Amino acid sequence: MNTRKLFKKSLVKVSGLTFITILLMSITSCTNEQQTKNKSTMENNASEHIILINPFEVPEGKLEESIIYWEACRDFLKKEPGYISTKLHKSIKNDTKFELINVAVWESSKAFMDASKKMAKELGVPPTEGLKANPSLYTLIRE
């Protein structure tokens, strides 16, 4: 299968209510311990994970509130089956469109979608007003 078809097949768009519920989730695909493993083993394992990459447009004056909301989402989702890791990144540039970017690793898209739906019903913390998420799910195809 060519790279273009593989990329299109591996990309899963997230929308609607799920779009809001996954605000600010982020991850790394491997821990330092995993990076010391045999490279071919690591590549095989990493390619099986689903990667959430979610850049956020943060309204002026709402950075801290957005981070607090991300922490609430993180704390909820890390207890769910299939969760692997999450990290939040902040731009070092002040006038960037996407001030925060979350990267998260999940065992499967199903695990992520199930956890997101559950969070939408049970979190009890409203999202930051005006925060715009742009989430998508990916699979690793090259290292």
N, CA and C atoms as an extended XYZ file, in Angstrom:
429
Properties=species:S:1:pos:R:3:atomname:S:1:resname:S:1:resid:I:1 pbc="F F F"
N         0.860       -1.179        0.000 N   MET     1
C         0.000        0.000        0.000 CA  MET     1
C         0.901        1.234        0.000 C   MET     1
N         0.613        2.220       -0.848 N   ASN     2
C         1.492        3.382       -0.902 CA  ASN     2
C         1.279        4.282        0.318 C   ASN     2
N         2.230        5.182        0.550 N   THR     3
C         2.223        6.042        1.736 CA  THR     3
C         0.980        6.905        1.807 C   THR     3
N         0.552        7.441        0.675 N   ARG     4
C        -0.624        8.320        0.659 CA  ARG     4
C        -1.879        7.577        1.116 C   ARG     4
N        -2.095        6.376        0.565 N   LYS     5
C        -3.269        5.590        0.950 CA  LYS     5
C        -3.189        5.183        2.414 C   LYS     5
N        -1.989        4.816        2.881 N   LEU     6
C        -1.802        4.429        4.274 CA  LEU     6
C        -2.115        5.595        5.203 C   LEU     6
N        -1.648        6.794        4.829 N   PHE     7
C        -1.912        7.972        5.646 CA  PHE     7
C        -3.408        8.255        5.725 C   PHE     7
N        -4.088        8.231        4.581 N   LYS     8
C        -5.526        8.497        4.563 CA  LYS     8
C        -6.279        7.467        5.385 C   LYS     8
N        -5.862        6.220        5.288 N   LYS     9
C        -6.528        5.152        6.033 CA  LYS     9
C        -6.289        5.279        7.534 C   LYS     9
N        -5.100        5.772        7.923 N   SER    10
C        -4.751        5.807        9.342 CA  SER    10
C        -5.301        7.025       10.071 C   SER    10
N        -5.685        8.043        9.368 N   LEU    11
C        -6.182        9.267        9.975 CA  LEU    11
C        -7.657        9.138       10.307 C   LEU    11
N        -7.996        9.388       11.571 N   VAL    12
C        -9.385        9.317       12.007 CA  VAL    12
C        -9.771       10.693       12.530 C   VAL    12
N       -10.752       11.321       11.951 N   LYS    13
C       -11.210       12.632       12.401 CA  LYS    13
C       -12.116       12.481       13.618 C   LYS    13
N       -12.003       13.404       14.548 N   VAL    14
C       -12.830       13.421       15.737 CA  VAL    14
C       -13.678       14.685       15.662 C   VAL    14
N       -14.998       14.564       15.880 N   SER    15
C       -15.848       15.728       15.737 CA  SER    15
C       -16.964       15.726       16.756 C   SER    15
N       -17.820       16.728       16.681 N   GLY    16
C       -19.003       16.827       17.525 CA  GLY    16
C       -18.656       16.958       18.993 C   GLY    16
N       -19.484       16.331       19.840 N   LEU    17
C       -19.304       16.405       21.287 CA  LEU    17
C       -17.964       15.838       21.702 C   LEU    17
N       -17.510       14.798       21.034 N   THR    18
C       -16.209       14.215       21.342 CA  THR    18
C       -15.107       15.251       21.151 C   THR    18
N       -15.262       16.108       20.158 N   PHE    19
C       -14.311       17.182       19.880 CA  PHE    19
C       -14.054       18.011       21.130 C   PHE    19
N       -15.109       18.376       21.832 N   ILE    20
C       -14.979       19.188       23.037 CA  ILE    20
C       -14.379       18.386       24.184 C   ILE    20
N       -14.773       17.123       24.296 N   THR    21
C       -14.350       16.342       25.463 CA  THR    21
C       -12.888       15.984       25.472 C   THR    21
N       -12.232       16.012       24.327 N   ILE    22
C       -10.840       15.612       24.305 CA  ILE    22
C        -9.884       16.790       24.382 C   ILE    22
N       -10.398       17.934       24.760 N   LEU    23
C        -9.567       19.120       24.849 CA  LEU    23
C        -8.321       18.853       25.678 C   LEU    23
N        -7.245       19.281       25.113 N   LEU    24
C        -5.967       19.363       25.788 CA  LEU    24
C        -5.326       18.043       26.193 C   LEU    24
N        -5.678       16.922       25.549 N   MET    25
C        -4.990       15.656       25.832 CA  MET    25
C        -3.706       15.626       25.007 C   MET    25
N        -2.628       15.138       25.574 N   SER    26
C        -1.391       15.057       24.821 CA  SER    26
C        -0.539       13.895       25.285 C   SER    26
N         0.462       13.456       24.419 N   ILE    27
C         1.225       12.276       24.768 CA  ILE    27
C         2.600       12.211       24.138 C   ILE    27
N         3.324       11.232       24.535 N   THR    28
C         4.529       10.816       23.834 CA  THR    28
C         4.362        9.360       23.464 C   THR    28
N         4.958        8.921       22.412 N   SER    29
C         4.765        7.537       21.966 CA  SER    29
C         5.647        6.548       22.696 C   SER    29
N         6.721        6.996       23.310 N   CYS    30
C         7.607        6.063       24.014 CA  CYS    30
C         8.204        6.756       25.232 C   CYS    30
N         8.375        6.044       26.332 N   THR    31
C         9.075        6.581       27.499 CA  THR    31
C        10.559        6.379       27.295 C   THR    31
N        11.387        7.001       28.153 N   ASN    32
C        12.827        6.816       28.041 CA  ASN    32
C        13.196        5.344       28.158 C   ASN    32
N        12.524        4.618       29.025 N   GLU    33
C        12.793        3.191       29.194 CA  GLU    33
C        12.510        2.431       27.910 C   GLU    33
N        11.400        2.741       27.247 N   GLN    34
C        11.052        2.069       25.997 CA  GLN    34
C        12.066        2.391       24.908 C   GLN    34
N        12.638        3.584       24.935 N   GLN    35
C        13.568        3.983       23.892 CA  GLN    35
C        14.860        3.186       23.947 C   GLN    35
N        15.160        2.575       25.088 N   THR    36
C        16.375        1.783       25.201 CA  THR    36
C        16.180        0.366       24.682 C   THR    36
N        14.944       -0.044       24.377 N   LYS    37
C        14.666       -1.373       23.837 CA  LYS    37
C        15.185       -1.491       22.413 C   LYS    37
N        15.212       -2.681       21.921 N   ASN    38
C        15.577       -2.954       20.548 CA  ASN    38
C        14.741       -2.092       19.616 C   ASN    38
N        15.379       -1.399       18.682 N   LYS    39
C        14.674       -0.447       17.822 CA  LYS    39
C        13.560       -1.093       17.007 C   LYS    39
N        13.780       -2.271       16.451 N   SER    40
C        12.727       -2.896       15.654 CA  SER    40
C        11.528       -3.273       16.510 C   SER    40
N        11.758       -3.703       17.745 N   THR    41
C        10.657       -4.020       18.656 CA  THR    41
C         9.880       -2.754       18.982 C   THR    41
N        10.586       -1.672       19.233 N   MET    42
C         9.938       -0.413       19.567 CA  MET    42
C         9.092        0.076       18.393 C   MET    42
N         9.603       -0.021       17.168 N   GLU    43
C         8.850        0.438       16.011 CA  GLU    43
C         7.571       -0.369       15.837 C   GLU    43
N         7.637       -1.666       16.033 N   ASN    44
C         6.443       -2.501       15.906 CA  ASN    44
C         5.410       -2.138       16.959 C   ASN    44
N         5.834       -1.941       18.206 N   ASN    45
C         4.897       -1.603       19.281 CA  ASN    45
C         4.304       -0.216       19.081 C   ASN    45
N         5.126        0.760       18.712 N   ALA    46
C         4.647        2.133       18.557 CA  ALA    46
C         3.618        2.242       17.445 C   ALA    46
N         3.788        1.475       16.375 N   SER    47
C         2.879        1.587       15.245 CA  SER    47
C         1.482        1.063       15.580 C   SER    47
N         1.358        0.301       16.649 N   GLU    48
C         0.063       -0.228       17.044 CA  GLU    48
C        -0.740        0.765       17.869 C   GLU    48
N        -0.101        1.774       18.399 N   HIS    49
C        -0.788        2.756       19.231 CA  HIS    49
C        -1.481        3.810       18.375 C   HIS    49
N        -2.493        4.427       18.953 N   ILE    50
C        -3.179        5.551       18.320 CA  ILE    50
C        -2.654        6.823       18.980 C   ILE    50
N        -2.313        7.791       18.165 N   ILE    51
C        -1.760        9.051       18.654 CA  ILE    51
C        -2.794       10.152       18.449 C   ILE    51
N        -3.159       10.828       19.535 N   LEU    52
C        -4.023       12.004       19.452 CA  LEU    52
C        -3.124       13.227       19.397 C   LEU    52
N        -3.299       14.037       18.378 N   ILE    53
C        -2.616       15.326       18.299 CA  ILE    53
C        -3.711       16.373       18.223 C   ILE    53
N        -3.696       17.275       19.202 N   ASN    54
C        -4.801       18.223       19.341 CA  ASN    54
C        -4.265       19.633       19.617 C   ASN    54
N        -4.108       20.465       18.574 N   PRO    55
C        -3.703       21.853       18.781 CA  PRO    55
C        -4.900       22.714       19.184 C   PRO    55
N        -4.670       23.654       20.103 N   PHE    56
C        -5.750       24.498       20.616 CA  PHE    56
C        -5.507       25.974       20.373 C   PHE    56
N        -6.574       26.647       19.970 N   GLU    57
C        -6.596       28.099       19.915 CA  GLU    57
C        -7.143       28.562       21.260 C   GLU    57
N        -6.304       29.220       22.043 N   VAL    58
C        -6.672       29.632       23.396 CA  VAL    58
C        -7.096       31.099       23.372 C   VAL    58
N        -8.306       31.403       23.869 N   PRO    59
C        -8.747       32.799       23.900 CA  PRO    59
C        -7.825       33.644       24.798 C   PRO    59
N        -7.670       34.891       24.435 N   GLU    60
C        -6.827       35.796       25.220 CA  GLU    60
C        -7.278       35.815       26.680 C   GLU    60
N        -6.328       35.673       27.587 N   GLY    61
C        -6.616       35.712       29.008 CA  GLY    61
C        -7.158       34.402       29.578 C   GLY    61
N        -7.215       33.347       28.790 N   LYS    62
C        -7.816       32.085       29.236 CA  LYS    62
C        -6.801       30.926       29.299 C   LYS    62
N        -5.520       31.240       29.285 N   LEU    63
C        -4.512       30.185       29.288 CA  LEU    63
C        -4.579       29.336       30.557 C   LEU    63
N        -4.544       29.955       31.703 N   GLU    64
C        -4.550       29.198       32.960 CA  GLU    64
C        -5.832       28.380       33.122 C   GLU    64
N        -6.967       28.955       32.770 N   GLU    65
C        -8.243       28.242       32.829 CA  GLU    65
C        -8.238       27.032       31.890 C   GLU    65
N        -7.636       27.200       30.721 N   SER    66
C        -7.540       26.102       29.757 CA  SER    66
C        -6.660       24.970       30.275 C   SER    66
N        -5.576       25.318       30.938 N   ILE    67
C        -4.683       24.309       31.513 CA  ILE    67
C        -5.381       23.555       32.638 C   ILE    67
N        -6.134       24.261       33.448 N   ILE    68
C        -6.891       23.604       34.532 CA  ILE    68
C        -7.911       22.628       33.950 C   ILE    68
N        -8.569       23.031       32.860 N   TYR    69
C        -9.518       22.132       32.203 CA  TYR    69
C        -8.799       20.905       31.645 C   TYR    69
N        -7.641       21.112       31.020 N   TRP    70
C        -6.855       19.984       30.505 CA  TRP    70
C        -6.498       19.015       31.636 C   TRP    70
N        -6.105       19.561       32.782 N   GLU    71
C        -5.755       18.705       33.921 CA  GLU    71
C        -6.942       17.860       34.374 C   GLU    71
N        -8.132       18.439       34.379 N   ALA    72
C        -9.335       17.680       34.759 CA  ALA    72
C        -9.595       16.556       33.749 C   ALA    72
N        -9.436       16.851       32.464 N   CYS    73
C        -9.612       15.823       31.423 CA  CYS    73
C        -8.553       14.740       31.569 C   CYS    73
N        -7.320       15.147       31.758 N   ARG    74
C        -6.228       14.192       31.929 CA  ARG    74
C        -6.481       13.261       33.096 C   ARG    74
N        -6.858       13.829       34.236 N   ASP    75
C        -7.096       13.026       35.439 CA  ASP    75
C        -8.226       12.030       35.236 C   ASP    75
N        -9.240       12.417       34.487 N   PHE    76
C       -10.347       11.504       34.189 CA  PHE    76
C        -9.892       10.398       33.240 C   PHE    76
N        -9.279       10.786       32.135 N   LEU    77
C        -8.956        9.836       31.078 CA  LEU    77
C        -7.847        8.863       31.448 C   LEU    77
N        -6.914        9.265       32.301 N   LYS    78
C        -5.806        8.365       32.625 CA  LYS    78
C        -6.257        7.138       33.419 C   LYS    78
N        -7.472        7.164       33.931 N   LYS    79
C        -8.020        6.018       34.661 CA  LYS    79
C        -8.787        5.061       33.744 C   LYS    79
N        -8.927        5.431       32.482 N   GLU    80
C        -9.739        4.650       31.546 CA  GLU    80
C        -8.913        3.573       30.836 C   GLU    80
N        -9.567        2.451       30.495 N   PRO    81
C        -8.876        1.374       29.776 CA  PRO    81
C        -8.321        1.867       28.442 C   PRO    81
N        -7.090        1.473       28.132 N   GLY    82
C        -6.474        1.827       26.866 CA  GLY    82
C        -5.618        3.074       26.895 C   GLY    82
N        -5.700        3.844       27.987 N   TYR    83
C        -4.879        5.047       28.125 CA  TYR    83
C        -3.417        4.646       28.310 C   TYR    83
N        -2.507        5.337       27.624 N   ILE    84
C        -1.085        5.072       27.795 CA  ILE    84
C        -0.370        6.275       28.393 C   ILE    84
N        -0.499        7.446       27.763 N   SER    85
C         0.192        8.629       28.281 CA  SER    85
C        -0.381        9.898       27.675 C   SER    85
N        -0.008       11.023       28.269 N   THR    86
C        -0.457       12.319       27.774 CA  THR    86
C         0.514       13.412       28.211 C   THR    86
N         0.709       14.394       27.359 N   LYS    87
C         1.547       15.557       27.683 CA  LYS    87
C         0.979       16.786       26.987 C   LYS    87
N         1.062       17.906       27.677 N   LEU    88
C         0.588       19.184       27.145 CA  LEU    88
C         1.801       20.052       26.822 C   LEU    88
N         1.776       20.679       25.658 N   HIS    89
C         2.870       21.530       25.207 CA  HIS    89
C         2.360       22.958       25.029 C   HIS    89
N         3.199       23.942       25.403 N   LYS    90
C         2.859       25.356       25.226 CA  LYS    90
C         3.851       25.974       24.258 C   LYS    90
N         3.337       26.747       23.331 N   SER    91
C         4.195       27.429       22.363 CA  SER    91
C         5.102       28.426       23.077 C   SER    91
N         6.319       28.559       22.581 N   ILE    92
C         7.232       29.567       23.136 CA  ILE    92
C         7.054       30.914       22.437 C   ILE    92
N         6.257       30.909       21.378 N   LYS    93
C         5.964       32.126       20.631 CA  LYS    93
C         4.651       32.714       21.142 C   LYS    93
N         4.621       34.013       21.411 N   ASN    94
C         3.443       34.649       21.989 CA  ASN    94
C         2.265       34.804       21.032 C   ASN    94
N         2.503       35.032       19.764 N   ASP    95
C         1.407       35.331       18.841 CA  ASP    95
C         1.075       34.156       17.925 C   ASP    95
N         1.227       32.939       18.409 N   THR    96
C         0.956       31.764       17.601 CA  THR    96
C        -0.532       31.416       17.610 C   THR    96
N        -1.009       30.811       16.557 N   LYS    97
C        -2.421       30.427       16.460 CA  LYS    97
C        -2.764       29.346       17.482 C   LYS    97
N        -1.880       28.351       17.631 N   PHE    98
C        -2.124       27.231       18.539 CA  PHE    98
C        -1.190       27.349       19.737 C   PHE    98
N        -1.686       27.955       20.811 N   GLU    99
C        -0.859       28.193       21.994 CA  GLU    99
C        -0.571       26.909       22.768 C   GLU    99
N        -1.525       25.981       22.757 N   LEU   100
C        -1.345       24.704       23.436 CA  LEU   100
C        -1.519       23.569       22.428 C   LEU   100
N        -0.727       22.526       22.598 N   ILE   101
C        -0.877       21.318       21.789 CA  ILE   101
C        -0.784       20.125       22.720 C   ILE   101
N        -1.776       19.264       22.652 N   ASN   102
C        -1.747       18.046       23.428 CA  ASN   102
C        -1.452       16.877       22.512 C   ASN   102
N        -0.653       15.958       23.043 N   VAL   103
C        -0.326       14.737       22.332 CA  VAL   103
C        -0.575       13.599       23.317 C   VAL   103
N        -1.394       12.634       22.908 N   ALA   104
C        -1.726       11.521       23.800 CA  ALA   104
C        -1.574       10.206       23.048 C   ALA   104
N        -1.278        9.148       23.789 N   VAL   105
C        -1.161        7.816       23.203 CA  VAL   105
C        -2.224        6.928       23.825 C   VAL   105
N        -2.925        6.211       22.952 N   TRP   106
C        -3.966        5.265       23.364 CA  TRP   106
C        -3.700        3.918       22.710 C   TRP   106
N        -4.163        2.864       23.332 N   GLU   107
C        -3.985        1.522       22.772 CA  GLU   107
C        -4.742        1.356       21.458 C   GLU   107
N        -5.901        2.002       21.335 N   SER   108
C        -6.708        1.875       20.120 CA  SER   108
C        -7.638        3.071       19.994 C   SER   108
N        -8.141        3.280       18.784 N   SER   109
C        -9.106        4.368       18.589 CA  SER   109
C       -10.398        4.069       19.341 C   SER   109
N       -10.784        2.804       19.429 N   LYS   110
C       -11.993        2.429       20.173 CA  LYS   110
C       -11.853        2.789       21.653 C   LYS   110
N       -10.705        2.474       22.238 N   ALA   111
C       -10.476        2.804       23.651 CA  ALA   111
C       -10.576        4.312       23.861 C   ALA   111
N        -9.977        5.082       22.959 N   PHE   112
C       -10.034        6.534       23.068 CA  PHE   112
C       -11.463        7.053       22.920 C   PHE   112
N       -12.174        6.582       21.917 N   MET   113
C       -13.539        7.056       21.687 CA  MET   113
C       -14.458        6.687       22.846 C   MET   113
N       -14.330        5.469       23.369 N   ASP   114
C       -15.144        5.048       24.515 CA  ASP   114
C       -14.869        5.932       25.728 C   ASP   114
N       -13.595        6.186       25.999 N   ALA   115
C       -13.220        7.021       27.148 CA  ALA   115
C       -13.714        8.458       26.962 C   ALA   115
N       -13.634        8.979       25.751 N   SER   116
C       -14.089       10.345       25.476 CA  SER   116
C       -15.599       10.486       25.669 C   SER   116
N       -16.341        9.493       25.193 N   LYS   117
C       -17.803        9.521       25.368 CA  LYS   117
C       -18.165        9.467       26.852 C   LYS   117
N       -17.473        8.619       27.595 N   LYS   118
C       -17.723        8.518       29.033 CA  LYS   118
C       -17.403        9.841       29.724 C   LYS   118
N       -16.288       10.466       29.333 N   MET   119
C       -15.900       11.735       29.935 CA  MET   119
C       -16.931       12.820       29.636 C   MET   119
N       -17.482       12.816       28.436 N   ALA   120
C       -18.487       13.821       28.065 CA  ALA   120
C       -19.696       13.756       28.982 C   ALA   120
N       -20.022       12.549       29.441 N   LYS   121
C       -21.171       12.369       30.323 CA  LYS   121
C       -20.848       12.621       31.789 C   LYS   121
N       -19.626       12.311       32.205 N   GLU   122
C       -19.321       12.247       33.629 CA  GLU   122
C       -18.338       13.284       34.169 C   GLU   122
N       -17.621       14.007       33.331 N   LEU   123
C       -16.558       14.893       33.818 CA  LEU   123
C       -17.069       15.938       34.800 C   LEU   123
N       -18.147       16.621       34.460 N   GLY   124
C       -18.711       17.616       35.363 CA  GLY   124
C       -17.952       18.935       35.403 C   GLY   124
N       -17.014       19.140       34.504 N   VAL   125
C       -16.254       20.385       34.428 CA  VAL   125
C       -16.487       20.957       33.026 C   VAL   125
N       -17.020       22.183       32.955 N   PRO   126
C       -17.280       22.745       31.626 CA  PRO   126
C       -15.982       23.139       30.928 C   PRO   126
N       -15.946       23.036       29.588 N   PRO   127
C       -14.750       23.473       28.855 CA  PRO   127
C       -14.588       24.984       28.957 C   PRO   127
N       -13.386       25.425       28.760 N   THR   128
C       -13.078       26.852       28.765 CA  THR   128
C       -13.824       27.537       27.621 C   THR   128
N       -14.529       28.610       27.935 N   GLU   129
C       -15.285       29.336       26.920 CA  GLU   129
C       -14.349       29.891       25.852 C   GLU   129
N       -14.685       29.620       24.598 N   GLY   130
C       -13.908       30.138       23.481 CA  GLY   130
C       -12.715       29.290       23.071 C   GLY   130
N       -12.388       28.258       23.830 N   LEU   131
C       -11.273       27.380       23.490 CA  LEU   131
C       -11.639       26.552       22.262 C   LEU   131
N       -10.789       26.564       21.238 N   LYS   132
C       -11.071       25.826       20.000 CA  LYS   132
C       -10.055       24.706       19.835 C   LYS   132
N       -10.574       23.482       19.798 N   ALA   133
C        -9.721       22.308       19.610 CA  ALA   133
C        -9.734       21.881       18.153 C   ALA   133
N        -8.658       21.240       17.722 N   ASN   134
C        -8.517       20.747       16.352 CA  ASN   134
C        -7.950       19.327       16.380 C   ASN   134
N        -8.663       18.381       17.019 N   PRO   135
C        -8.098       17.049       17.252 CA  PRO   135
C        -8.191       16.105       16.064 C   PRO   135
N        -7.207       15.235       15.969 N   SER   136
C        -7.219       14.121       15.023 CA  SER   136
C        -6.444       12.966       15.630 C   SER   136
N        -6.792       11.748       15.215 N   LEU   137
C        -6.085       10.555       15.655 CA  LEU   137
C        -5.191       10.068       14.520 C   LEU   137
N        -4.002        9.591       14.879 N   TYR   138
C        -3.017        9.158       13.894 CA  TYR   138
C        -2.388        7.835       14.312 C   TYR   138
N        -1.758        7.173       13.337 N   THR   139
C        -0.891        6.052       13.627 CA  THR   139
C         0.503        6.407       13.139 C   THR   139
N         1.503        5.868       13.809 N   LEU   140
C         2.889        6.108       13.441 CA  LEU   140
C         3.225        5.303       12.184 C   LEU   140
N         3.799        5.967       11.180 N   ILE   141
C         4.172        5.233        9.968 CA  ILE   141
C         5.676        5.304        9.695 C   ILE   141
N         6.412        6.207       10.326 N   ARG   142
C         7.864        6.308       10.151 CA  ARG   142
C         8.498        6.829       11.441 C   ARG   142
N         9.748        6.434       11.650 N   GLU   143
C        10.533        6.999       12.757 CA  GLU   143
C        11.863        7.451       12.219 C   GLU   143
